[in-house]
Amino acid sequence: MKRASRPSSPCAITGLLELLTRPWTLHILWTLSTHGTMRFSALRDNVEGISARVLTQRLRALEDNGFVFRHYHKTIPPAVTYGITEHMKDIEKVLHQLEKLGRKWQVAGATSQSRPHALSQIGSRP
Protein backbone atom coordinates (compact mmCIF):
# COMPACT_ATOMS: atom_id res chain seq x y z
CA MET A 1 0.00 0.00 0.00
CA LYS A 2 1.41 3.33 -1.04
CA ARG A 3 1.40 6.14 1.48
CA ALA A 4 -0.43 9.33 0.53
CA SER A 5 1.94 12.20 0.00
CA ARG A 6 1.74 15.06 2.45
CA PRO A 7 1.20 18.60 1.29
CA SER A 8 4.42 20.58 1.27
CA SER A 9 5.08 22.56 4.42
CA PRO A 10 5.72 26.28 4.34
CA CYS A 11 8.50 25.68 6.86
CA ALA A 12 11.84 25.52 5.04
CA ILE A 13 13.39 23.02 7.45
CA THR A 14 10.60 20.43 7.62
CA GLY A 15 12.22 17.97 5.19
CA LEU A 16 15.64 18.44 6.77
CA LEU A 17 14.26 17.80 10.25
CA GLU A 18 12.37 14.72 9.09
CA LEU A 19 15.62 13.26 7.79
CA LEU A 20 17.91 14.30 10.63
CA THR A 21 15.63 13.42 13.54
CA ARG A 22 15.25 9.78 12.58
CA PRO A 23 16.85 7.48 15.16
CA TRP A 24 20.63 7.13 14.77
CA THR A 25 20.95 9.63 11.91
CA LEU A 26 22.70 12.41 13.82
CA HIS A 27 24.91 9.86 15.56
CA ILE A 28 26.00 8.48 12.17
CA LEU A 29 26.70 11.95 10.83
CA TRP A 30 28.59 12.93 13.97
CA THR A 31 30.73 9.78 13.78
CA LEU A 32 31.61 10.35 10.12
CA SER A 33 32.27 14.02 10.81
CA THR A 34 34.66 13.36 13.69
CA HIS A 35 36.35 10.16 12.44
CA GLY A 36 36.40 10.82 8.71
CA THR A 37 35.78 8.28 5.96
CA MET A 38 35.01 4.84 7.36
CA ARG A 39 34.20 1.34 6.23
CA PHE A 40 30.74 0.01 7.07
CA SER A 41 31.95 -2.32 9.83
CA ALA A 42 34.03 0.40 11.50
CA LEU A 43 31.07 2.76 11.37
CA ARG A 44 28.80 0.12 12.89
CA ASP A 45 31.34 -0.45 15.68
CA ASN A 46 31.52 3.30 16.40
CA VAL A 47 27.75 3.76 16.46
CA GLU A 48 27.28 1.44 19.39
CA GLY A 49 23.96 -0.41 19.48
CA ILE A 50 22.87 0.15 15.86
CA SER A 51 21.92 -2.88 13.79
CA ALA A 52 23.43 -3.45 10.35
CA ARG A 53 19.95 -3.17 8.82
CA VAL A 54 19.19 0.23 10.37
CA LEU A 55 22.68 1.52 9.56
CA THR A 56 22.20 0.50 5.93
CA GLN A 57 18.79 2.23 5.78
CA ARG A 58 20.11 5.44 7.31
CA LEU A 59 23.20 5.51 5.09
CA ARG A 60 21.06 5.05 1.97
CA ALA A 61 18.75 7.91 3.01
CA LEU A 62 21.73 10.15 3.80
CA GLU A 63 23.37 9.26 0.48
CA ASP A 64 20.13 9.90 -1.43
CA ASN A 65 19.91 13.34 0.19
CA GLY A 66 23.53 14.27 -0.48
CA PHE A 67 24.89 14.22 3.08
CA VAL A 68 27.01 11.09 2.75
CA PHE A 69 28.98 9.59 -0.11
CA ARG A 70 29.52 5.89 -0.72
CA HIS A 71 32.68 4.76 -2.44
CA TYR A 72 33.00 1.21 -3.75
CA HIS A 73 36.61 0.04 -3.94
CA LYS A 74 37.23 -2.65 -6.55
CA THR A 75 39.51 -4.75 -4.40
CA ILE A 76 39.50 -8.35 -3.32
CA PRO A 77 37.54 -8.52 -1.12
CA PRO A 78 35.54 -5.47 -2.17
CA ALA A 79 35.47 -2.56 0.26
CA VAL A 80 32.88 0.17 0.68
CA THR A 81 33.64 3.39 2.51
CA TYR A 82 31.37 6.20 3.63
CA GLY A 83 32.12 9.83 4.35
CA ILE A 84 30.49 13.22 4.53
CA THR A 85 29.97 15.39 1.47
CA GLU A 86 30.55 19.10 1.02
CA HIS A 87 26.78 19.48 1.44
CA MET A 88 27.20 18.10 4.97
CA LYS A 89 29.81 20.72 5.92
CA ASP A 90 27.03 23.22 6.72
CA ILE A 91 25.37 20.82 9.16
CA GLU A 92 28.75 19.88 10.60
CA LYS A 93 28.95 23.39 12.07
CA VAL A 94 25.62 22.86 13.80
CA LEU A 95 26.76 19.48 15.14
CA HIS A 96 29.82 21.09 16.70
CA GLN A 97 27.61 23.71 18.36
CA LEU A 98 25.33 20.95 19.69
CA GLU A 99 28.35 19.10 21.08
CA LYS A 100 29.51 22.27 22.82
CA LEU A 101 26.06 22.82 24.31
CA GLY A 102 25.76 19.16 25.34
CA ARG A 103 29.11 19.25 27.13
CA LYS A 104 28.10 22.47 28.90
CA TRP A 105 24.81 20.96 30.05
CA GLN A 106 26.49 17.70 30.98
CA VAL A 107 28.86 19.54 33.32
CA ALA A 108 25.98 21.58 34.75
CA GLY A 109 23.98 18.40 35.31
CA ALA A 110 26.90 16.76 37.12
CA THR A 111 26.97 19.60 39.66
CA SER A 112 23.19 19.73 40.15
CA GLN A 113 22.06 16.81 42.32
CA SER A 114 18.56 18.17 42.92
CA ARG A 115 16.97 16.81 39.73
CA PRO A 116 17.60 13.98 37.28
CA HIS A 117 19.38 15.20 34.21
CA ALA A 118 18.46 13.85 30.76
CA LEU A 119 21.90 14.70 29.39
CA SER A 120 23.83 12.64 31.91
CA GLN A 121 24.40 9.97 29.27
CA ILE A 122 25.68 12.20 26.47
CA GLY A 123 28.35 10.38 24.56
CA SER A 124 27.17 6.92 25.57
CA ARG A 125 24.19 6.67 23.17
CA PRO A 126 22.68 8.68 20.34
C-alpha positions in Angstrom: 0.0 0.0 0.0 1.4 3.3 -1.0 1.4 6.1 1.5 -0.4 9.3 0.5 1.9 12.2 0.0 1.7 15.1 2.5 1.2 18.6 1.3 4.4 20.6 1.3 5.1 22.6 4.4 5.7 26.3 4.3 8.5 25.7 6.9 11.8 25.5 5.0 13.4 23.0 7.5 10.6 20.4 7.6 12.2 18.0 5.2 15.6 18.4 6.8 14.3 17.8 10.3 12.4 14.7 9.1 15.6 13.3 7.8 17.9 14.3 10.6 15.6 13.4 13.5 15.3 9.8 12.6 16.8 7.5 15.2 20.6 7.1 14.8 20.9 9.6 11.9 22.7 12.4 13.8 24.9 9.9 15.6 26.0 8.5 12.2 26.7 12.0 10.8 28.6 12.9 14.0 30.7 9.8 13.8 31.6 10.3 10.1 32.3 14.0 10.8 34.7 13.4 13.7 36.3 10.2 12.4 36.4 10.8 8.7 35.8 8.3 6.0 35.0 4.8 7.4 34.2 1.3 6.2 30.7 0.0 7.1 31.9 -2.3 9.8 34.0 0.4 11.5 31.1 2.8 11.4 28.8 0.1 12.9 31.3 -0.4 15.7 31.5 3.3 16.4 27.8 3.8 16.5 27.3 1.4 19.4 24.0 -0.4 19.5 22.9 0.2 15.9 21.9 -2.9 13.8 23.4 -3.5 10.4 19.9 -3.2 8.8 19.2 0.2 10.4 22.7 1.5 9.6 22.2 0.5 5.9 18.8 2.2 5.8 20.1 5.4 7.3 23.2 5.5 5.1 21.1 5.1 2.0 18.8 7.9 3.0 21.7 10.1 3.8 23.4 9.3 0.5 20.1 9.9 -1.4 19.9 13.3 0.2 23.5 14.3 -0.5 24.9 14.2 3.1 27.0 11.1 2.7 29.0 9.6 -0.1 29.5 5.9 -0.7 32.7 4.8 -2.4 33.0 1.2 -3.8 36.6 0.0 -3.9 37.2 -2.6 -6.6 39.5 -4.7 -4.4 39.5 -8.4 -3.3 37.5 -8.5 -1.1 35.5 -5.5 -2.2 35.5 -2.6 0.3 32.9 0.2 0.7 33.6 3.4 2.5 31.4 6.2 3.6 32.1 9.8 4.3 30.5 13.2 4.5 30.0 15.4 1.5 30.6 19.1 1.0 26.8 19.5 1.4 27.2 18.1 5.0 29.8 20.7 5.9 27.0 23.2 6.7 25.4 20.8 9.2 28.7 19.9 10.6 29.0 23.4 12.1 25.6 22.9 13.8 26.8 19.5 15.1 29.8 21.1 16.7 27.6 23.7 18.4 25.3 21.0 19.7 28.3 19.1 21.1 29.5 22.3 22.8 26.1 22.8 24.3 25.8 19.2 25.3 29.1 19.3 27.1 28.1 22.5 28.9 24.8 21.0 30.0 26.5 17.7 31.0 28.9 19.5 33.3 26.0 21.6 34.8 24.0 18.4 35.3 26.9 16.8 37.1 27.0 19.6 39.7 23.2 19.7 40.1 22.1 16.8 42.3 18.6 18.2 42.9 17.0 16.8 39.7 17.6 14.0 37.3 19.4 15.2 34.2 18.5 13.8 30.8 21.9 14.7 29.4 23.8 12.6 31.9 24.4 10.0 29.3 25.7 12.2 26.5 28.4 10.4 24.6 27.2 6.9 25.6 24.2 6.7 23.2 22.7 8.7 20.3 
